[in-house]
Every structure is written in C-alpha cells, then in structure tokens.
C-alpha cells in the first residue's frame, strides 16, 4: 500500500511540474490514439451488461484536458502522418470509439462538440443493423445474472463451476474465447446456447443500447469519421481467410451502402485471444482500400508505422492516470 501511494504521489508531482510534457518535446514525433467504447452517466448501472463504459464526468474531463493541453486531430491526419510523415501538431491525439453504442451519440457527441474534438466511430454492423447487443455483452450478462451452479462449454465439453465471482469470470472468459473464433450464425447459436443453458433471457433490443443508422449518419454529418468494425465482432486472427474477408469487406460494403460514401477506416475487434491481426488480415484490409486500421496494442504512432496496424491506448477514468498514460505513451514508455 505504501509503495502504491508513493507511486501515485510521484506521478502527481511530475504532472504538476510538467516534466513529462517537457520530455515529450524531445521524443520522436508521434501521435496517440485513444480507445473508448461506451460513455454513460454511471457505469455501475450497466457494468453487469457492458463492462466497457466510462462515466460522462470522466469523459468530459478527458476531453477538456485534450482541448487545453494537447492537440486533438482526426484519424485521417494520424494515418497520413504514419504513411508519409506528414507533419502533425505537437502532442497530437485522436479519439476513437468501438462498437456503435447509442450513448456515443447521446452522451459523447455533445461533449466532443463542446470542445471541438473530432472522433472516429467504428461500427459493429450486425449489432447496429439489427439492434442487437454485442455478443460479448450478452455473454457477460448471462454469467453475471445466472443462478445456475455450473456451465458446460458445448464446444470444448469442459465444465465450469459458477459458485464464486472468480469462477464465473473464468467461465465467462472461456466462453468469450470460444465465441471469438466464430462468426455469424454459428456465433449467435453458441451465445444463444449459453443463455439457454444458464436459463437467462437475452437482453432485448428495445433496451436501445446500439445506435440507429440515422444516428450513425448524423455523426458523419457532424464532421466525424465512421469506420468499420466487422459484422459480428470475432477475433479475425482466429477465423478462416474466407470468414475474415467476409467480416472485413462485408462490414465495409454494408456501411458504404448506409452512408452513401467510401468507408476508409477499420478497427480490429479484440473480444478475447491473442493476437488480433495477422499478415492475412493485413492483406485483406489493404486489398479493401482502407487508409487505416487500428489495434488494441498499446503504444504511440510514429512516422513510418504501417497505417493498417496503428496502436491505441485505453482510457482510465481517473484524470491523473489518463494524463500520465498519455504523457508516457508520447515518450514511448508504458504507464
């Protein structure tokens, strides 16, 4: 506990004295891409379903910090910098959202507009098109609310006990890892089987967790980028080439149909398992004509990086930790 408090005090002292910011000026030119999913009033109210939310107040503080002390840029600018070394302002930061949750439009968009910050929204096409909650959320809800004492993974025939939070997490992780290898109807059938075996009714579409197509188009009209995030959110490095191609290009084509314009940016899902991309998926995104593709691998973006494999960092709610992580990433260091 004493070590943790000491580290926290040191971080705050360094942030107050702007030592990291000064050091970053001597680091190689670069950008940081931030990754968000869902922005809600109180994540505790939806954690048993979503598990990927940040609260409105924290997000607003993050955006104010970007506007005051960093240089918000678009993902187009970051991709051009990576590809050709096109100059970016110092401390350039791009904001991205994965999946297409309705709160991106209802909660995050007004805050972005308040501070004049551009963002990129990656759409999980099947979830938005059908009003479905992403499968990883359905699995989370099933394991967090079931009263069943155990679960058998029908794919692996392994049994999991569910009589403690730790054991439930182990079972849920195993379910995510299995579903991440599946796409389309096979994936839906597996998730439905989990809900049936755990005696859980699926979280219904009327809950309104996902954006409508009209809301997605409104994001574009507001000047933001809309990108593809596959059809059904598998781990693309763990499916067949045919499935990866269908997920990547299929999501691009459906979005282009809905948006009426080219879709040039892509985000790799990372629901479970490593790695999340491969030379095969890299070639597919290149063939599809994407200008960029983002990962969940941590680190800065430097000139000369492959724009189809751009690193991003997560976004802790605590403002000091958020700022610390940003500064460290510019320096090329982990937080």
Buried (B, 14 or more C-beta within 10 A) or exposed (E): EEEEEEEBEEBEEBBEEEEBBEBBEEBEBBBBBBBBBBBBEEBEEBBEBBBBBBBBEBBBBBBBBBBEBBBBBBBBBBBBBBBEEEEBEEBBBBBBBBBBBBBBBBBBBEBBEEBEBBBBBBBBBBBBBEBBBBBBBBBBBBBBBBEEEBBEBEBEEEEBEBEEEEBBEBBBBBBBBBBBBBBBEBBBEBBEBBBEBBEBEBBEEEEEBBBBBEBBBBBBEEEBBBBBBBBBBBBBBBBEEEBBBBBBBBBBBBBBEBBEEEBBBBBBBBBBBEBBBBEBBBBBBEEBEBBBBBBBBBBBBBBEBEBBBBBBBBBBBEBEBBBBBBBBBBBEBEB
